Amino acid sequence: MPNSPLKPPVYRFAPSPNGALHLGHALSALLNADFASAAGGRLLLRLEDIDRARCRPEFEQAIFTDLAWLGLTFEEPVRRQSEHFSDYEAALDRLKARGLVYPAFLTRGEIRAHVAAIEAGGGTWPRDPDGAPLYPGPERTWDARQKEEAVAAADATGRPYAWRLDMGKACGTVDRPLTWRETGARPQGGTDNPESAAGAITARPEAWGDVILSRPDAPSSYHLSVTVDDALQGVTHVVRGQDLFHATAVHRLLQTLLDLPEPLYHHHRLILGPDGRKLSKSRRDTGLGALRESGLSAAHVRALLL
C-alpha cells in the first residue's frame, strides 16, 4: 500500500464487543497490523460499542485478551464510540441543517408488512445490497413544518423514530462522480463496476436507499459513526472484510457531504464456515478464545490465515 511522504499511514481494527472474536476478525486484525508495520504506519484499535443492548464489558475484555494472544499491540487510548456520541450528533446536525435527513416513523414490522403486501399482489420491491427492503415511508415528501410537528409530537408522546438520509436529495448535491480507491478484491461472483479503471470503484450509494443515520436504540448508525471516526482519528487506510465492500459507497457519500477526507480501501476475503457462509458472532461460530483453550497456538492461527 502507498505511504504518505509527510505523515505515516494510519490503520485501524474496529470490532464490536457484542460477541467473541472469530477467525474472520483475526484475519482483519493481522492484516491491519502487517500492513501498518510494512508501511511504517500507526495501528489503532476502536471499539464500536454503540449498540448498548448487545455490547458487554466481558466481550470487550475478551477482545483485549484475544488480540494480546495474537501478539498485537495498538496505540492508546482506545477509542470507544459510546464515549463520543456528541461527535456523531454534530455530524447529523450538519446534515439536518442542509435538509438532507428526515424523521422516519415506520417500524420494522410496518416496513415488512408494506413490502409483503406488495409482493403478495405480484409486485416487487427494491432491496439493498444486503437484501433488506428499501424504506417505503412517505416522510421524505413532507414539508419542513410537517416534519417539525411530527417530531415534536413524537418527542412529547415517546413515540420512537429514526433519522434517515434522503438518498435522492443527498446524491443530487454531489456534482462529481463518486469513486473510491480499492487495493483489495471485489466480492466473489460480482460484476461490480466493470467500466472502472483498475483500482477505481464507482460508488453507487443509491442502491442502499434512505439509510438510517440515527435510531431510537442507538444515537448513531454504523454508517455515520464509522465515517466520522475514521476522519477524526486520521485513518488513511481502511482494511476490512468484503462484506462491507458495497457499504463503502454510503461512506464515500457521507465523506463528501461532510467534507471529510477519503481513505484508501482494502477489502479482504471472508473466512467461511463449513456451510459456506461467513463466520458470525450471532451463530456462535468458533471464537478465538475457544481455539486458544483447545490448544491451538497464535502462530498456527497466523499460518492458517495468511
Protein Blocks (a to p, Z undefined) as FASTA:
>chain_A
ZZdfkbccdddddddffbccdfklmmmmmmmmmmmmmnopacdddddfkbmmlpcfklmm
mmmmmmmmnopacddddddfklmmmmmmmmmmmmmmnopaccdfbdfklmmmmmmmmmmn
opacdddfkopacdfbfklmpcfklmmmmmmmmmmnopacdddddfklmmmmpcbdcddd
dfbdcdehiaghklbcehiacddfklnopadfbdfklcbdfklmmmmmmmmnopabdcdd
fklmmmmmmmmmmmmmnopacdddddddddddfkopacdfklopacfklmmmnopafklm
mmmmZZ
